[in-house]
Amino acid sequence: MLSRIKWAIRRRLTLYTTTRYLSQLKSRPGLSGAVALQSPLRSGLCIQKQLESECFDSWVRRMRLNPQPHRKYWEWAYAAQALHERDMLRPGRSGLGFAVGQEPLTAMFASLGCRVVASDLATEEAEEKGWTKTKEHAANLDALNAKGVCPDDVFRDNVSFRHVNMNRIPDDLLQGTFDFCWSSCSMEHLGSIDLGERFFVNSLRCLRPGGVAVHTTEFNLSSRSETTHTGNTVMFLRRDVERMADTVRSLGCFIDIDWSEGDGPFDRDVDMPPWEGKWDPGAAAHTWEPHLKLIHDNHVITSIGLIVEKTS
């Protein structure tokens, strides 16, 4: 009985948070109206129009995935498009991936001729955090090309793998030798917003001048002041992102943020827990409900993509 009461209370809080967020959308300045795709892609929030665009759809299919209205697919296509527009995805370029898990980006970048160092937590650390159970951890190279996105011989020639804790990036990776680096919804799992911000800034030390960093992470849409600051999953506020942007600009880097939230029907749909069974990253096709925005810890959240160009 007590568990049912707790569930009912949580459900009411979830519905209240969602209703409040949706009612605020129309009244927020600068957040209404259709958002056209822009070139080059800017830092910004996950929106339906981008995910359904021809270029994003092409990246999803290139990864041998079935296009679906899920923010994880947006994150992967967003990273690929951002790097492609900045001439990073071609033979001779070198990339560093953080917490790559079993995402298909490593294999796709390798198939385009890039030499990639893919990294993830050591297996023992990943097991402690539960990533191995959810198929979101890579223990070795074999897990990174399971779908055959890249020919095996090309993959073996272009990709190496090592264990890296994002809170303690090894010194040899911080020597400014990579053309690009990326992470996909990983920096929110480093223990706190402060640690996520520290990684975001430190990752730029991996890049040579002219290099590009693309990171996606969790963004809190429903509040400008209240969020989850510490724990297994944190949610960045707009003020956090703006502070991070100011920091990298002070280091001579370029970042430009579009705060549009989109106006499509999937942009106004907030997915509800539980999430178990709703997504299997190893499957070829899915029948998802829209999952661009969702409830987590009684906040409406989505993904945000951050693109930083290292100009000096």
Order of alpha helices (4+ residues) and beta strands (2+ residues): alpha-beta-alpha-alpha-alpha-beta-alpha-beta-alpha-alpha-beta-beta-alpha-beta-alpha-beta-beta-beta-beta-beta
